[in-house]
Amino acid sequence: MDVLMITVFVSLLLVVGGLVLFFVRQRAGDFDHGDRLSLLPLADDPQGDPEPEAKTQEP
């Protein structure tokens, strides 16, 4: 029964620690640009000159 109490205590410490870290990072503004970053892979590639093809040397 002692092991169960220790497991519950450690689990609660982990949950509280995770919540504290989440709210600290939230307050610091780390998640403000999450929407923009999630849409970034859907953006069109910039149009420009394609990379020049590598020239092969013929013997």
N, C-alpha and C positions, 0 to 999 in steps of 0.2 A: 504494500500500500504506500510505502514511503516513495517508491520509484514513481508511482502515479502522481503524487503531489509534486515531486521535483519536475516531472515532465510538464505538468500543467503550468507550474511557475515559470519554467524556461520558455514555454510557448507564449505565455502572456507577455513576458519580457521582449520576445522577438516581435510580437504584434505591436506593442507600444513603441518599440524602437523604430519599426518600419513606419508607423504613423508619424512619429516625430520627424524622421528624415523627410518624409513626403511633404509635410507642412512647412518645414524649413526651406526645401527646394521650391515649393509653390510660392512662398513669400519672396524668395530671391528672384522669381520671374523666369525660371528655367523652362517652364511649360508654356510660355506665352506664344512661341512660334511653332507649336506642335501642328497646328492646322496647315500652315504653309509648308512645313516639311513633309507632311503626309501627301500633299498634292504635287510635290516636286517631281516624282517619277512620271506623272502624267503630262508634264509640260513638254512642248515641242523642243526638239534639239535646235540649237542656234544654227542658222544657215550661214555658211561661209565656204571658203574654198576647201575642197576635200584635201586630205593629206596626199602628197605626191606618192605615187607607187614606187616601191624600191626597184631600182634598176638591177637586172641580173646581168652578170658578166658572162658572155659567151666565149668559149675557148677558141 
